[in-house]
Amino acid sequence: MRIGPIGEGLRERAAVLLGIGPRPLLETHSTLILSQALMVAAKLGLFEALASSALTPAQVAVRCSTDERATAKLLGVLEATGYVRTVAGNGCALTPDARKWLLPASAHSLHDSLLFRFVEWSWIGGLESFVRSGRPLDIHTGMPASEWALYQRGMRSLASILVREVASRTPLPRGARSMLDLGGSHGLFSGALCDRHPGLHAEILDLPEAVEQAAPMLAREGRGDRVRLRAGDARTDDLGVESFDLVFVSNLLHHFEASESRDVIRRAARALRPGGILVIQELFTPSSIRQDDQVGALADLYFALTSASGTLAVNDLAAWQTEAGLRPMRPVRFAMFPGAGQQNATKPGSPKRERWWGRRHGGCVAGGRRIPMDTIYSPGVEEQVKKSARDLHKTGDDAKKLFDDAVSRGQGAVEEFGANAQAAADRARAYMESARKKVGIATERVTTYADDNTAIVTVAAFGVGLLVGFLVSRKS
């Protein structure tokens, strides 16, 4: 997935394709203003003002206590971006995209996530210092309670994009009764898994500041003791021994050093019952930095700036799971959030249970479907996947070379055409100038000829007049 200029007409598309347009300007100045426009519109309540009916800019300004002219400018940006449309009577109405993603009451709302951008805005200002020193920000230290509250609401807002897919694709052992959720204080994933599996109970372990702000949100869900919060630190707290059927770790390990992540995985494996499953859910590191993976590269830089390790590689997670005595499974790639997914692993049971499990069930259960044991991760599977990835990458490189060659030839043809057209225009201009001069000479000659003829005609007419007068005078 990419962020970049999109031409709206044939000429603009050609300019983008041939690299003529000023990309750096669009990717810095324009995106800077656009992100602030969406953030400010969310903060001022513009989307809520338009939720029930269309309004004119003046009416929106009254409801939001803003300046009418400035509000009209902001609405213009929202309309050009596809979140607002103009209706009869100079009114503005929300588009379906805005209703889905930007209204606070929507099940898919990113409203709180947009408000959290104001906190992240100050973090991004530390990018130069990070690049110079290599020292990331410690975002969890020194955050006031107001920012912790916004942090929890923003993370829950982002989780709403994935919650249904996570609930349906997260594997659980058959008959699972208990799960430990590390770092999931907002409780959205744990709640969804408990709703899908009625016999499941969840315990959520997170930092005290996170638990304090998330508790009211979780209480409103009304699940009682089926989803409980516990204040602590996943790096140091005792996770127990063979206490859980599922350990769920979502978007947590990127905050830790590699050694800390390996230790958390080791202790999580010890906390699993035989046959239990460790789920690690993260935004994966791009396999390579390519032009078609821009969003993944940006996320990698963001997490490197704001956490201890940045995004994590699937192979590293699988290796750490193997070190902990677990059997890694094939990675799960989410459709709703490109780049995000799960690297899961099972804990072996007793030999008797393993044989029974393989014969009877052939694997574990995910979304009501059994996952065969032969899909479990192994070095052979890894090598086959790597080979397929290398072949696919080579095919992609070949296709890119062909595309670049076609673009280069196209640009050369355009330049050649432009040069030929310029030469033709110069020749036409010279021909027109020559023709103009010739026409001027011809016009001058005609004029001279006409003047000469006029004199001859005048003399002849005068002579004829004299002759006629003489004849008339003789006759009379």
DRENZA-312687 format. One line per 3 residues: number of its first residue (from 1); for each residue y, z, x of C-alpha. Coordinates in nm, 3 decimals. Layout:
<pts>
NUM> Y Z X; ...
</pts>
This chain:
<pts>
1> 0.000 0.000 0.000; 0.349 -0.084 0.121; 0.714 -0.008 0.050
4> 0.952 -0.295 0.118; 1.173 -0.578 -0.008; 1.044 -0.774 -0.307
7> 1.213 -1.106 -0.378; 1.302 -1.166 -0.744; 1.354 -1.542 -0.723
10> 1.208 -1.834 -0.529; 1.488 -1.825 -0.272; 1.457 -1.447 -0.220
13> 1.078 -1.464 -0.195; 1.105 -1.737 0.066; 1.357 -1.525 0.258
16> 1.121 -1.225 0.254; 0.822 -1.437 0.355; 1.008 -1.602 0.643
19> 1.170 -1.280 0.764; 1.525 -1.398 0.698; 1.639 -1.099 0.488
22> 1.781 -0.781 0.652; 1.471 -0.561 0.609; 1.600 -0.261 0.808
25> 1.904 -0.238 0.582; 1.693 -0.244 0.266; 1.440 0.002 0.405
28> 1.701 0.258 0.510; 2.022 0.238 0.310; 1.876 0.117 -0.021
31> 1.577 0.354 -0.023; 1.807 0.641 0.078; 2.025 0.588 -0.230
34> 1.729 0.518 -0.459; 1.545 0.839 -0.373; 1.859 1.047 -0.426
37> 1.932 0.867 -0.754; 1.591 0.961 -0.896; 1.612 1.318 -0.764
40> 1.962 1.375 -0.905; 1.872 1.216 -1.240; 1.577 1.455 -1.270
43> 1.785 1.756 -1.166; 2.070 1.679 -1.408; 1.836 1.618 -1.702
46> 1.916 1.249 -1.763; 1.557 1.169 -1.858; 1.535 1.458 -2.106
49> 1.867 1.348 -2.259; 1.716 1.007 -2.337; 1.377 1.142 -2.449
52> 1.435 1.135 -2.826; 1.673 0.840 -2.873; 1.886 0.580 -2.699
55> 2.232 0.693 -2.589; 2.541 0.531 -2.442; 2.651 0.639 -2.092
58> 2.931 0.841 -2.254; 2.682 1.028 -2.474; 2.451 1.094 -2.178
61> 2.749 1.229 -1.981; 2.834 1.468 -2.264; 2.476 1.599 -2.290
64> 2.438 1.640 -1.915; 2.794 1.765 -1.850; 2.859 1.483 -1.601
67> 3.131 1.225 -1.539; 3.103 0.920 -1.767; 3.181 0.656 -1.504
70> 2.950 0.806 -1.240; 2.676 0.853 -1.501; 2.702 0.485 -1.596
73> 2.657 0.388 -1.230; 2.348 0.610 -1.201; 2.203 0.466 -1.523
76> 2.261 0.119 -1.377; 2.039 0.204 -1.079; 1.772 0.347 -1.310
79> 1.782 0.031 -1.520; 1.756 -0.196 -1.215; 1.458 0.010 -1.096
82> 1.276 -0.013 -1.428; 1.313 0.340 -1.568; 1.588 0.266 -1.821
85> 1.651 -0.036 -2.043; 1.962 -0.144 -2.235; 1.934 -0.162 -2.612
88> 2.169 -0.278 -2.888; 2.508 -0.114 -2.902; 2.538 -0.053 -2.526
91> 2.275 0.219 -2.548; 2.020 0.320 -2.282; 1.656 0.403 -2.353
94> 1.365 0.516 -2.137; 1.095 0.269 -2.037; 0.722 0.360 -2.068
97> 0.711 0.428 -1.692; 0.989 0.684 -1.721; 0.824 0.852 -2.020
100> 0.493 0.879 -1.836; 0.612 0.996 -1.495; 0.958 1.151 -1.534
103> 0.969 1.348 -1.861; 0.883 1.715 -1.794; 0.668 1.733 -2.109
106> 0.441 1.443 -2.005; 0.085 1.522 -1.893; 0.146 1.297 -1.590
109> 0.497 1.423 -1.516; 0.625 1.416 -1.158; 0.947 1.591 -1.261
112> 0.880 1.905 -1.056; 0.765 1.694 -0.762; 1.101 1.512 -0.767
115> 1.284 1.845 -0.768; 1.077 1.955 -0.468; 1.214 1.651 -0.281
118> 1.538 1.848 -0.238; 1.347 2.102 -0.029; 1.166 1.827 0.164
121> 1.499 1.654 0.228; 1.595 1.930 0.471; 1.251 1.912 0.635
124> 1.285 1.540 0.704; 1.607 1.615 0.891; 1.391 1.775 1.160
127> 1.206 1.451 1.241; 1.408 1.372 1.554; 1.347 1.719 1.695
130> 0.974 1.685 1.620; 0.950 1.347 1.793; 1.132 1.481 2.099
133> 0.941 1.808 2.130; 0.615 1.753 1.942; 0.658 2.090 1.769
136> 0.602 2.068 1.391; 0.786 2.270 1.130; 0.639 2.597 1.005
139> 0.723 2.534 0.640; 0.542 2.841 0.502; 0.747 3.085 0.706
142> 1.089 3.183 0.578; 1.076 3.002 0.243; 1.264 3.203 -0.022
145> 1.093 3.284 -0.353; 1.286 3.009 -0.533; 1.146 2.747 -0.293
148> 0.794 2.891 -0.320; 0.819 2.855 -0.699; 0.937 2.494 -0.664
151> 0.663 2.433 -0.405; 0.391 2.549 -0.646; 0.529 2.349 -0.938
154> 0.569 2.041 -0.717; 0.210 2.065 -0.585; 0.078 2.110 -0.939
157> 0.282 1.808 -1.047; 0.122 1.594 -0.775; -0.224 1.729 -0.859
160> -0.185 1.612 -1.219; -0.220 1.252 -1.096; -0.570 1.320 -0.966
163> -0.702 1.602 -1.182; -0.916 1.392 -1.418; -1.068 1.188 -1.136
166> -1.133 1.500 -0.929; -1.304 1.673 -1.221; -1.531 1.373 -1.285
169> -1.617 1.286 -0.923; -1.653 1.626 -0.759; -2.026 1.693 -0.703
172> -2.172 2.027 -0.815; -2.525 2.161 -0.776; -2.710 2.170 -1.105
175> -2.655 2.503 -1.277; -2.356 2.598 -1.057; -2.207 2.932 -1.161
178> -1.934 3.016 -0.912; -1.679 2.836 -0.697; -1.431 2.941 -0.432
181> -1.105 2.744 -0.423; -0.924 2.779 -0.089; -0.550 2.712 -0.108
184> -0.545 2.592 -0.471; -0.312 2.855 -0.615; -0.171 2.640 -0.896
187> -0.525 2.632 -1.035; -0.518 2.284 -1.182; -0.833 2.159 -1.006
190> -1.029 2.481 -1.057; -0.936 2.490 -1.423; -1.038 2.129 -1.477
193> -1.376 2.184 -1.306; -1.440 2.497 -1.514; -1.353 2.307 -1.831
196> -1.597 2.031 -1.740; -1.875 2.273 -1.643; -1.876 2.557 -1.901
199> -2.094 2.790 -1.693; -1.865 2.776 -1.389; -1.625 3.053 -1.281
202> -1.361 3.008 -1.009; -1.194 3.236 -0.757; -0.877 3.101 -0.594
205> -0.772 3.236 -0.254; -0.418 3.161 -0.137; -0.121 3.318 0.042
208> 0.047 3.613 -0.139; 0.373 3.419 -0.188; 0.185 3.131 -0.349
211> -0.021 3.360 -0.575; 0.293 3.542 -0.692; 0.456 3.218 -0.808
214> 0.140 3.053 -0.941; 0.013 3.346 -1.149; 0.243 3.284 -1.448
217> 0.148 2.913 -1.455; -0.222 2.997 -1.449; -0.184 3.267 -1.716
220> -0.040 3.010 -1.956; -0.365 2.812 -1.928; -0.546 3.087 -2.116
223> -0.879 3.077 -1.928; -0.894 3.449 -1.877; -1.122 3.571 -1.598
226> -1.296 3.234 -1.562; -1.023 3.140 -1.310; -0.898 3.432 -1.100
229> -0.636 3.447 -0.824; -0.682 3.641 -0.500; -0.406 3.691 -0.242
232> -0.508 3.644 0.119; -0.543 3.398 0.406; -0.829 3.149 0.432
235> -0.811 3.170 0.813; -0.880 3.543 0.833; -1.024 3.670 0.502
238> -1.394 3.735 0.459; -1.536 3.458 0.239; -1.872 3.627 0.187
241> -2.231 3.520 0.253; -2.422 3.294 0.012; -2.181 3.391 -0.266
244> -2.075 3.055 -0.411; -2.233 2.732 -0.533; -1.918 2.533 -0.455
247> -1.640 2.584 -0.201; -1.345 2.361 -0.283; -1.078 2.304 -0.014
250> -0.796 2.077 -0.126; -0.503 1.972 0.094; -0.529 2.283 0.308
253> -0.686 2.198 0.643; -0.402 1.971 0.754; -0.189 2.288 0.781
256> -0.424 2.430 1.046; -0.503 2.360 1.408; -0.834 2.180 1.463
259> -0.999 2.498 1.590; -0.884 2.687 1.280; -1.014 2.413 1.048
262> -1.354 2.418 1.217; -1.370 2.794 1.177; -1.277 2.773 0.807
265> -1.553 2.513 0.754; -1.804 2.731 0.938; -1.722 3.037 0.726
268> -1.715 2.828 0.408; -2.065 2.701 0.492; -2.181 3.061 0.533
271> -2.030 3.147 0.194; -2.236 2.876 0.021; -2.569 2.946 -0.140
274> -2.859 2.720 -0.031; -2.809 2.384 -0.200; -2.436 2.456 -0.241
277> -2.165 2.200 -0.173; -1.850 2.213 0.040; -1.577 1.982 -0.092
280> -1.291 1.896 0.146; -1.018 1.702 -0.031; -0.744 1.553 0.184
283> -0.520 1.254 0.244; -0.723 1.079 0.513; -0.584 0.946 0.839
286> -0.561 0.564 0.829; -0.850 0.405 1.019; -0.588 0.205 1.212
289> -0.216 0.145 1.185; -0.189 -0.190 1.010; 0.087 -0.353 0.811
292> -0.108 -0.308 0.488; -0.140 0.069 0.543; 0.227 0.162 0.558
295> 0.209 0.445 0.304; -0.084 0.599 0.490; 0.107 0.583 0.820
298> 0.412 0.744 0.658; 0.197 1.024 0.513; 0.041 1.079 0.856
301> 0.387 1.120 1.010; 0.504 1.348 0.726; 0.208 1.584 0.759
304> 0.236 1.583 1.137; 0.599 1.694 1.096; 0.532 1.960 0.832
307> 0.192 2.095 0.937; -0.019 2.176 1.240; -0.243 1.870 1.250
310> -0.128 1.597 1.012; -0.372 1.395 0.805; -0.739 1.428 0.898
313> -1.001 1.168 0.986; -1.317 1.144 0.777; -1.536 1.129 1.088
316> -1.385 1.452 1.224; -1.442 1.635 0.898; -1.803 1.513 0.880
319> -1.863 1.619 1.241; -1.726 1.968 1.173; -1.947 1.997 0.864
322> -2.249 1.899 1.074; -2.157 2.163 1.335; -2.153 2.419 1.054
325> -2.510 2.329 0.956; -2.419 2.118 0.655; -2.528 1.766 0.566
328> -2.224 1.539 0.518; -2.223 1.296 0.227; -2.052 0.962 0.192
331> -1.673 0.997 0.155; -1.526 0.971 -0.192; -1.217 0.746 -0.215
334> -0.986 0.812 -0.509; -0.864 0.520 -0.717; -0.563 0.704 -0.860
337> -0.417 0.802 -0.523; -0.485 0.547 -0.243; -0.563 0.714 0.087
340> -0.678 1.041 -0.071; -1.040 1.141 -0.114; -1.316 1.390 -0.048
343> -1.549 1.447 0.244; -1.829 1.659 0.097; -2.140 1.819 0.243
346> -2.445 2.005 0.114; -2.602 2.320 0.249; -2.976 2.283 0.306
349> -3.201 2.515 0.106; -3.548 2.652 0.183; -3.813 2.389 0.276
352> -3.986 2.443 -0.057; -3.661 2.409 -0.249; -3.567 2.099 -0.047
355> -3.897 1.928 -0.128; -3.867 2.022 -0.496; -3.503 1.909 -0.506
358> -3.587 1.573 -0.352; -3.878 1.506 -0.588; -3.727 1.645 -0.904
361> -3.360 1.562 -0.881; -3.324 1.328 -0.587; -2.986 1.478 -0.504
364> -2.692 1.661 -0.658; -2.487 1.602 -0.971; -2.141 1.441 -0.990
367> -1.981 1.352 -1.320; -2.317 1.380 -1.497; -2.487 1.141 -1.250
370> -2.738 1.225 -0.975; -2.652 1.129 -0.618; -2.977 1.025 -0.439
373> -3.065 1.208 -0.121; -3.081 0.881 0.070; -2.704 0.850 0.027
376> -2.651 1.164 0.232; -2.457 1.104 0.550; -2.660 1.039 0.866
379> -2.587 0.891 1.212; -2.757 0.567 1.106; -2.543 0.542 0.795
382> -2.234 0.618 1.005; -2.316 0.342 1.253; -2.378 0.096 0.971
385> -2.048 0.188 0.809; -1.867 0.157 1.143; -2.019 -0.187 1.203
388> -1.919 -0.302 0.855; -1.570 -0.164 0.912; -1.542 -0.347 1.247
391> -1.659 -0.672 1.087; -1.417 -0.627 0.800; -1.135 -0.543 1.039
394> -1.209 -0.854 1.248; -1.208 -1.065 0.931; -0.876 -0.910 0.838
397> -0.732 -0.981 1.183; -0.850 -1.344 1.163; -0.696 -1.381 0.820
400> -0.372 -1.227 0.943; -0.361 -1.468 1.238; -0.410 -1.762 1.002
403> -0.140 -1.626 0.775; 0.100 -1.565 1.065; 0.031 -1.917 1.191
406> 0.099 -2.060 0.846; 0.423 -1.861 0.820; 0.525 -1.974 1.169
409> 0.455 -2.336 1.086; 0.636 -2.300 0.757; 0.936 -2.147 0.929
412> 0.929 -2.424 1.191; 0.910 -2.685 0.917; 1.203 -2.526 0.739
415> 1.403 -2.514 1.062; 1.311 -2.876 1.142; 1.397 -2.977 0.789
418> 1.725 -2.791 0.819; 1.805 -2.964 1.149; 1.717 -3.304 1.004
421> 1.915 -3.230 0.693; 2.213 -3.129 0.905; 2.189 -3.451 1.106
424> 2.161 -3.655 0.785; 2.463 -3.474 0.644; 2.660 -3.548 0.961
427> 2.564 -3.916 0.940; 2.659 -3.927 0.573; 2.990 -3.759 0.649
430> 3.064 -4.015 0.924; 2.966 -4.300 0.692; 3.192 -4.166 0.418
433> 3.478 -4.131 0.663; 3.426 -4.488 0.782; 3.403 -4.607 0.424
436> 3.722 -4.421 0.339; 3.904 -4.587 0.626; 3.776 -4.930 0.523
439> 3.876 -4.869 0.164; 4.222 -4.762 0.285; 4.258 -5.083 0.490
442> 4.137 -5.295 0.200; 4.374 -5.119 -0.037; 4.661 -5.178 0.202
445> 4.575 -5.548 0.230; 4.544 -5.587 -0.145; 4.876 -5.417 -0.191
448> 5.037 -5.640 0.068; 4.880 -5.948 -0.088; 4.996 -5.840 -0.430
451> 5.347 -5.783 -0.299; 5.350 -6.130 -0.136; 5.216 -6.292 -0.449
454> 5.472 -6.111 -0.656; 5.750 -6.264 -0.445; 5.599 -6.615 -0.474
457> 5.555 -6.577 -0.848; 5.911 -6.453 -0.883; 6.053 -6.751 -0.686
460> 5.835 -6.996 -0.881; 5.942 -6.845 -1.211; 6.305 -6.865 -1.108
463> 6.260 -7.232 -1.009; 6.087 -7.312 -1.335; 6.365 -7.139 -1.519
466> 6.627 -7.350 -1.342; 6.436 -7.673 -1.418; 6.395 -7.588 -1.786
469> 6.765 -7.503 -1.810; 6.862 -7.834 -1.643; 6.644 -8.038 -1.879
472> 6.775 -7.861 -2.185; 7.131 -7.912 -2.074; 7.075 -8.292 -2.026
475> 6.915 -8.331 -2.367; 7.196 -8.160 -2.538
</pts>
